Amino acid sequence: METMYYVVVNVDGDYANLQRTDVKSDDLKLVARALLPENITEGSRLKYEMLQYELI
């Protein structure tokens, strides 16, 4: 399974916009906060692996 890296661009209520950092992309990914680590803030860096997000 592929490992992907993201940065939290903004948090809006129950959702967060993530931008991929390991490949060049201007697209944002909208993700429900229930799927993300509890203590994320704007600027948090995340690793996505095995269907789970983890703070790095």
Secondary structure, 3 states (H helix, E strand, C coil): CCCEEEEEEEEECCEEEEEECCCCCCCEEEEEHHHCCCCCCCCCEEEEECCEEEEC
